[in-house]
Amino acid sequence: MSSSKGPASHGPNAAPTGDNFILLVIAALSTICGWVSAFLIVLSVGVTCEMIFVRGVLGQSTIWQTEAVVYMMVAATLLGLPYVQRLRGHVNVDLLPMMLPPGPRKVLILATILAAIVVIGILVFYGFHMWYEAFSRNWRSDTVWGVRLWIPYATVPIGFGLYLLQLIADFYAVAADIDRRYGLSEHN
């Protein structure tokens, strides 16, 4: 049975990489995304506390804090997608697959991952288009802060793109029998 050991391993639920260098690199990227996502959440909590202090204690108005927190939380969500996928943290209903024999179960798993790849690929395409429009037309938010929207919009194609990369790695790992979870035995 292939193991999930390696520099980017995070326990028994993490997507196995075996000794495959590309899968290890993608796992490391997904892990970095998880750390960035966690940092953004902590930072947004800090900014929220600062905003409460400025408003409540100092009695001053805030300009950038609310908008920054919203953008950081969206970025944390999108950049956290590949890490959550790597740890198999997304919702998984396995009643039907577990009733199937290993061969059809593997086909169903691959078809499901492929469907996710197609949907996320579409989101990457349109997310890039949205980012490009904001960048090329120098869009700004309609607030006092007036942030350049290409900056927060960049998290859409980046987050979904890295999620897509993790899904492709998962597809390959299942197809190549590196990932043998989901009740797949060594003798398909």
Backbone bond lengths (Angstrom), bond angles and torsions (degrees), N, CA, C in turn:
res aa  C-N    CA-C-N  psi(-1)  N-CA   C-N-CA  omega(-1)  CA-C   N-CA-C  phi
1 M - - - 1.453 - - 1.518 108.50 -
2 S 1.325 116.88 136.01 1.452 121.30 178.87 1.514 109.43 -72.27
3 S 1.303 114.33 143.44 1.462 118.14 179.91 1.508 110.47 -100.02
4 S 1.309 114.41 168.33 1.454 119.54 177.29 1.521 110.05 -104.68
5 K 1.351 116.29 16.51 1.453 118.07 -178.32 1.519 110.28 -70.46
6 G 1.283 114.48 158.32 1.454 120.55 -178.01 1.510 108.90 144.50
7 P 1.320 116.44 176.11 1.450 119.14 -175.25 1.513 114.12 -65.39
8 A 1.319 118.29 -21.90 1.465 119.87 -176.83 1.525 111.93 -108.70
9 S 1.337 117.64 19.25 1.457 120.79 -177.84 1.521 110.47 -75.27
10 H 1.325 116.43 143.57 1.451 121.59 178.58 1.518 110.36 -137.53
11 G 1.290 117.57 47.48 1.447 120.53 174.80 1.513 114.01 94.68
12 P 1.327 115.14 -173.79 1.460 120.57 -172.30 1.526 114.53 -69.30
13 N 1.324 119.08 -21.61 1.463 120.65 -179.51 1.516 113.53 -86.73
14 A 1.324 117.57 -14.44 1.461 120.49 -178.67 1.520 110.41 -67.61
15 A 1.322 115.04 145.65 1.465 120.34 179.18 1.524 109.30 -60.04
16 P 1.329 117.99 126.92 1.457 120.76 179.79 1.525 111.63 -66.19
17 T 1.324 115.50 143.70 1.458 120.91 178.68 1.522 112.02 -116.35
18 G 1.326 116.18 -15.04 1.455 118.41 -175.01 1.524 109.03 59.30
19 D 1.317 116.61 -140.02 1.459 121.19 176.09 1.516 110.50 -106.73
20 N 1.326 117.05 17.11 1.458 121.97 -176.97 1.526 110.04 -75.52
21 F 1.340 116.48 118.10 1.461 121.89 -176.26 1.521 112.29 -60.54
22 I 1.326 117.54 -43.83 1.465 120.85 -178.59 1.523 110.68 -64.45
23 L 1.330 117.59 -42.92 1.465 120.19 177.54 1.529 111.40 -64.25
24 L 1.332 116.80 -35.19 1.467 120.13 176.64 1.526 111.39 -66.13
25 V 1.334 117.22 -40.30 1.466 121.12 178.84 1.529 110.38 -65.48
26 I 1.339 116.79 -44.54 1.467 120.34 178.74 1.524 110.34 -64.08
27 A 1.326 117.07 -39.63 1.468 120.48 177.12 1.526 110.53 -62.71
28 A 1.324 116.90 -40.41 1.466 120.57 178.26 1.530 110.69 -65.29
29 L 1.338 117.52 -41.95 1.468 120.90 176.48 1.524 111.06 -60.51
30 S 1.326 116.26 -43.98 1.467 120.58 179.38 1.524 110.74 -63.36
31 T 1.322 117.07 -37.40 1.460 121.43 178.13 1.525 110.71 -66.98
32 I 1.325 116.55 -42.02 1.465 120.54 176.33 1.527 109.73 -59.79
33 C 1.327 116.11 -41.37 1.477 120.10 177.26 1.522 111.03 -59.33
34 G 1.312 116.38 -39.76 1.461 120.31 177.81 1.518 111.74 -62.77
35 W 1.324 117.05 -42.11 1.465 121.13 178.53 1.531 110.89 -66.30
36 V 1.333 116.91 -42.69 1.469 120.23 178.14 1.529 110.11 -62.79
37 S 1.319 116.24 -42.63 1.456 121.05 179.16 1.527 110.81 -61.18
38 A 1.315 116.89 -46.00 1.467 120.86 178.70 1.523 110.71 -62.37
39 F 1.330 117.17 -41.58 1.465 121.09 177.92 1.522 111.09 -60.80
40 L 1.335 116.89 -43.21 1.467 120.38 179.96 1.527 111.78 -63.95
41 I 1.323 117.20 -36.55 1.464 120.39 177.85 1.526 110.65 -66.20
42 V 1.334 116.37 -45.46 1.461 120.14 178.74 1.530 110.27 -63.79
43 L 1.330 116.88 -42.52 1.454 121.03 178.69 1.527 111.40 -62.46
44 S 1.326 116.79 -41.27 1.470 119.40 179.55 1.528 111.17 -66.34
45 V 1.319 117.62 -34.13 1.467 120.04 174.97 1.525 109.83 -65.64
46 G 1.326 117.27 -41.83 1.465 120.88 177.35 1.517 112.46 -62.10
47 V 1.328 116.35 -43.16 1.466 120.25 178.69 1.529 110.23 -65.77
48 T 1.328 117.01 -37.64 1.466 120.05 177.44 1.530 110.49 -63.24
49 C 1.312 117.32 -42.55 1.470 120.69 177.91 1.532 110.62 -63.49
50 E 1.321 116.52 -40.49 1.461 120.80 177.77 1.523 109.98 -63.38
51 M 1.308 117.05 -40.48 1.461 122.07 179.79 1.539 109.79 -64.07
52 I 1.313 117.09 -42.96 1.466 120.76 178.91 1.528 109.91 -63.00
53 F 1.324 116.77 -41.78 1.467 120.93 178.55 1.530 111.02 -62.85
54 V 1.335 116.49 -46.59 1.468 120.76 -179.15 1.520 110.86 -62.43
55 R 1.310 117.18 -43.13 1.469 120.15 -179.40 1.521 112.62 -74.98
56 G 1.323 116.49 -50.43 1.466 120.97 -171.99 1.510 114.52 -78.60
57 V 1.318 116.92 -43.00 1.464 120.24 -175.31 1.533 111.30 -90.27
58 L 1.323 116.17 -47.74 1.461 120.00 -176.95 1.525 112.73 -84.93
59 G 1.331 116.66 -17.71 1.460 120.95 179.24 1.525 113.90 68.14
60 Q 1.324 116.18 25.92 1.463 120.54 -179.56 1.531 109.53 -103.99
61 S 1.312 114.74 161.41 1.465 118.38 176.78 1.526 109.51 -85.95
62 T 1.309 114.73 156.63 1.459 120.16 177.91 1.526 108.64 -107.45
63 I 1.314 115.23 150.45 1.462 119.92 -176.10 1.514 111.35 -113.42
64 W 1.302 117.05 -51.42 1.453 121.27 -169.56 1.520 114.56 -107.86
65 Q 1.314 118.63 -17.28 1.456 121.72 -167.26 1.523 114.02 -62.98
66 T 1.324 118.29 -48.74 1.469 120.26 -176.85 1.520 110.66 -61.55
67 E 1.322 115.97 -46.31 1.459 119.86 -179.58 1.526 110.98 -64.21
68 A 1.322 117.22 -41.63 1.466 120.72 179.11 1.524 111.45 -62.47
69 V 1.335 116.43 -42.05 1.468 120.01 -179.99 1.529 110.47 -63.68
70 V 1.328 117.15 -42.86 1.462 119.95 178.43 1.526 110.56 -60.28
71 Y 1.328 116.89 -47.01 1.467 119.99 -179.79 1.527 111.72 -64.61
72 M 1.330 117.00 -38.16 1.471 119.52 179.55 1.527 111.12 -67.28
73 M 1.320 117.63 -38.74 1.464 119.73 179.94 1.523 111.41 -69.31
74 V 1.335 116.96 -38.41 1.469 119.60 175.75 1.523 109.36 -64.37
75 A 1.337 116.85 -44.59 1.463 120.82 178.93 1.529 110.76 -61.74
76 A 1.331 116.99 -41.93 1.468 120.30 179.19 1.521 111.03 -61.73
77 T 1.322 116.21 -39.97 1.465 120.26 178.82 1.528 110.85 -64.89
78 L 1.316 116.63 -49.20 1.466 120.23 -176.56 1.523 112.09 -69.62
79 L 1.322 117.29 -41.19 1.465 119.82 179.72 1.521 111.88 -74.14
80 G 1.320 117.46 -19.33 1.459 120.69 177.25 1.522 113.98 -80.95
81 L 1.335 117.34 -13.63 1.474 120.79 -177.82 1.530 113.83 -55.05
82 P 1.341 119.88 -49.85 1.470 118.06 -177.90 1.529 112.89 -64.45
83 Y 1.324 116.53 -34.95 1.458 119.56 179.63 1.525 111.18 -67.17
84 V 1.321 116.10 -43.66 1.465 119.94 178.53 1.527 109.97 -64.18
85 Q 1.330 117.77 -38.84 1.466 120.75 176.96 1.526 110.07 -64.11
86 R 1.312 116.79 -42.22 1.470 120.59 179.95 1.523 111.21 -61.00
87 L 1.341 116.27 -36.33 1.467 119.94 -179.87 1.524 112.66 -89.11
88 R 1.342 116.58 3.30 1.465 122.52 -178.91 1.518 110.90 60.05
89 G 1.323 116.19 42.23 1.448 121.29 -177.47 1.515 114.51 -91.63
90 H 1.344 117.48 -7.75 1.456 120.00 178.27 1.527 109.61 -75.44
91 V 1.312 116.59 157.75 1.455 121.76 -178.57 1.526 109.54 -59.72
92 N 1.318 115.43 134.82 1.455 121.04 -177.68 1.530 108.27 -137.88
93 V 1.302 116.24 118.62 1.458 120.57 176.27 1.526 106.47 -103.45
94 D 1.325 115.84 113.61 1.464 118.65 -173.50 1.523 114.28 -116.62
95 L 1.312 118.00 18.91 1.456 120.50 -179.86 1.527 111.22 -61.80
96 L 1.332 117.54 -54.00 1.457 121.18 -179.86 1.531 112.16 -65.76
97 P 1.331 119.19 -48.33 1.469 117.92 -179.58 1.530 113.44 -58.46
98 M 1.314 117.42 -37.98 1.463 119.32 -177.60 1.529 112.49 -72.14
99 M 1.342 117.39 -15.02 1.457 120.71 176.72 1.533 111.34 -84.15
100 L 1.328 116.85 -14.74 1.464 121.14 -178.07 1.525 110.91 -87.08
101 P 1.338 116.16 153.59 1.473 119.11 172.38 1.536 109.45 -66.46
102 P 1.336 118.08 162.17 1.461 121.79 -175.01 1.540 115.13 -53.61
103 G 1.314 119.78 -41.28 1.469 121.69 -178.49 1.521 112.61 -61.72
104 P 1.342 117.84 -58.82 1.468 119.42 177.00 1.528 113.20 -62.00
105 R 1.338 116.03 -31.84 1.467 119.61 178.09 1.525 110.25 -62.51
106 K 1.322 116.10 -43.10 1.465 120.34 179.09 1.529 110.57 -64.26
107 V 1.326 117.30 -41.03 1.474 120.78 177.75 1.521 110.32 -62.17
108 L 1.329 117.35 -43.04 1.458 121.34 178.65 1.529 111.24 -63.46
109 I 1.310 117.19 -42.36 1.464 121.32 178.65 1.529 110.23 -62.17
110 L 1.328 116.45 -46.38 1.467 120.06 179.40 1.525 111.13 -64.11
111 A 1.326 117.58 -40.04 1.468 120.74 178.88 1.528 110.77 -65.15
112 T 1.324 116.71 -38.59 1.461 120.69 179.00 1.522 110.78 -66.18
113 I 1.319 116.91 -45.54 1.468 120.06 178.40 1.522 110.06 -64.15
114 L 1.338 117.16 -39.84 1.460 120.40 178.55 1.530 111.16 -62.95
115 A 1.323 117.31 -41.09 1.468 120.29 177.13 1.530 110.62 -62.03
116 A 1.327 116.65 -41.34 1.469 120.33 177.18 1.529 110.59 -64.01
117 I 1.328 117.13 -38.96 1.471 121.42 178.05 1.526 110.25 -60.31
118 V 1.326 117.06 -43.54 1.473 120.90 -179.79 1.532 110.37 -63.75
119 V 1.326 117.02 -47.90 1.473 120.63 -177.99 1.532 110.27 -63.80
120 I 1.312 117.30 -46.96 1.464 120.22 -179.08 1.521 110.41 -67.80
121 G 1.330 117.63 -34.00 1.463 120.31 174.89 1.521 111.76 -59.98
122 I 1.320 116.76 -40.60 1.470 121.21 176.95 1.528 109.93 -64.02
123 L 1.335 116.90 -42.11 1.462 120.35 177.93 1.527 111.84 -64.29
124 V 1.319 117.48 -36.84 1.470 120.52 176.44 1.528 109.54 -63.33
125 F 1.334 116.69 -45.96 1.459 121.35 -178.79 1.527 111.02 -59.28
126 Y 1.322 116.79 -52.63 1.461 120.07 -178.29 1.533 112.31 -71.90
127 G 1.320 116.94 -30.29 1.460 119.93 174.78 1.518 111.70 -65.78
128 F 1.338 115.51 -39.82 1.470 119.23 176.39 1.525 110.11 -64.88
129 H 1.328 116.43 -41.62 1.466 120.57 178.97 1.536 110.30 -60.96
130 M 1.320 117.11 -43.73 1.461 121.08 178.90 1.528 110.36 -62.48
131 W 1.336 116.42 -44.89 1.461 120.30 178.46 1.524 110.99 -61.75
132 Y 1.323 116.55 -44.80 1.459 120.87 -177.83 1.534 111.27 -62.66
133 E 1.319 116.85 -42.20 1.469 120.65 177.20 1.530 110.34 -60.09
134 A 1.308 116.98 -45.93 1.467 120.67 -179.77 1.525 110.78 -64.39
135 F 1.327 116.73 -38.13 1.469 121.10 -179.15 1.523 111.27 -71.74
136 S 1.320 116.69 -50.17 1.465 120.57 -174.93 1.531 112.87 -70.16
137 R 1.323 116.71 -27.22 1.472 120.30 -178.98 1.526 112.59 -101.79
138 N 1.339 114.94 4.17 1.468 121.50 177.85 1.536 112.17 53.01
139 W 1.333 115.94 46.43 1.459 120.35 178.78 1.529 109.99 -65.04
140 R 1.313 114.93 143.91 1.459 121.95 175.24 1.527 108.86 -129.50
141 S 1.314 115.87 155.18 1.457 119.19 177.48 1.528 109.39 -69.95
142 D 1.319 116.41 155.07 1.463 122.32 -179.22 1.525 110.75 -89.07
143 T 1.311 116.19 47.36 1.461 120.87 -179.99 1.529 108.65 -123.86
144 V 1.311 115.87 174.67 1.460 120.78 177.88 1.529 109.82 -62.35
145 W 1.326 116.00 -37.92 1.461 120.29 -179.29 1.524 110.83 -66.63
146 G 1.331 118.20 -40.28 1.461 123.34 176.30 1.515 114.16 61.37
147 V 1.310 116.42 45.75 1.470 120.38 -178.15 1.526 110.70 -61.71
148 R 1.312 116.07 143.92 1.468 120.91 173.46 1.526 107.16 -69.07
149 L 1.318 116.31 119.09 1.461 120.37 -170.98 1.527 113.94 -71.03
150 W 1.308 118.36 -18.21 1.462 118.74 178.83 1.524 110.94 -64.44
151 I 1.335 116.74 -24.45 1.474 119.11 -178.97 1.530 110.73 -69.25
152 P 1.337 119.74 -57.02 1.473 116.74 177.52 1.533 112.74 -69.56
153 Y 1.333 117.74 -30.51 1.469 119.88 179.29 1.530 111.78 -65.79
154 A 1.308 117.90 -23.22 1.467 120.80 -179.94 1.527 111.91 -62.20
155 T 1.333 116.14 -24.98 1.460 117.92 -179.10 1.526 112.44 -69.58
156 V 1.326 117.69 -19.70 1.470 120.09 179.76 1.533 110.70 -68.57
157 P 1.345 120.14 -58.97 1.465 117.68 179.31 1.532 113.19 -68.66
158 I 1.332 117.60 -31.13 1.465 119.22 179.14 1.525 110.53 -68.82
159 G 1.332 116.88 -49.94 1.464 120.04 -179.18 1.515 112.85 -62.45
160 F 1.342 116.34 -49.01 1.460 119.28 178.60 1.522 111.35 -68.14
161 G 1.340 117.57 -32.92 1.468 120.37 178.10 1.519 112.09 -64.53
162 L 1.327 116.58 -42.59 1.469 119.86 178.32 1.530 111.29 -71.79
163 Y 1.325 116.11 -32.56 1.462 120.12 173.58 1.522 109.91 -64.00
164 L 1.329 116.56 -42.79 1.465 121.89 176.76 1.526 110.44 -59.54
165 L 1.317 116.65 -42.99 1.462 120.82 178.66 1.530 110.97 -61.02
166 Q 1.337 117.01 -42.18 1.465 120.16 177.83 1.529 111.22 -65.65
167 L 1.329 117.22 -38.38 1.472 120.19 177.16 1.523 111.25 -64.05
168 I 1.321 116.83 -41.36 1.470 120.39 177.63 1.529 109.67 -62.97
169 A 1.319 116.85 -41.33 1.467 120.54 176.87 1.527 110.59 -62.30
170 D 1.326 116.65 -41.17 1.464 120.05 178.17 1.523 111.50 -64.21
171 F 1.332 116.13 -41.88 1.466 120.61 178.19 1.529 110.16 -59.33
172 Y 1.321 116.02 -48.06 1.466 120.18 -179.78 1.531 110.56 -62.94
173 A 1.341 116.56 -43.29 1.470 119.61 -177.97 1.521 111.82 -61.93
174 V 1.330 117.68 -39.07 1.469 120.00 177.51 1.526 110.25 -70.93
175 A 1.343 117.10 -45.63 1.467 121.11 -178.32 1.523 111.75 -62.73
176 A 1.334 117.11 -36.24 1.469 121.50 -177.80 1.528 112.68 -90.66
177 D 1.321 117.43 9.22 1.467 123.32 179.81 1.530 113.40 60.64
178 I 1.322 116.61 27.41 1.468 120.87 172.00 1.521 108.56 -81.84
179 D 1.327 115.52 -40.91 1.462 121.70 177.21 1.525 107.57 -98.03
180 R 1.334 116.48 107.34 1.462 120.80 -175.26 1.526 111.03 -111.77
181 R 1.316 116.29 17.02 1.456 118.67 176.70 1.517 109.03 -73.08
182 Y 1.259 118.65 -160.03 1.466 123.84 -175.71 1.524 110.78 62.26
183 G 1.308 117.48 22.63 1.449 120.87 179.10 1.503 113.74 75.65
184 L 1.330 118.36 16.92 1.474 120.68 178.22 1.521 108.65 -82.45
185 S 1.317 115.39 125.37 1.457 119.28 -179.09 1.528 109.10 -86.63
186 E 1.312 114.99 171.95 1.468 119.38 179.10 1.519 111.33 -73.09
187 H 1.310 117.72 -14.58 1.465 121.27 -176.30 1.532 110.05 -114.91
188 N 1.332 116.98 76.52 1.478 120.31 177.88 1.497 110.40 -79.04
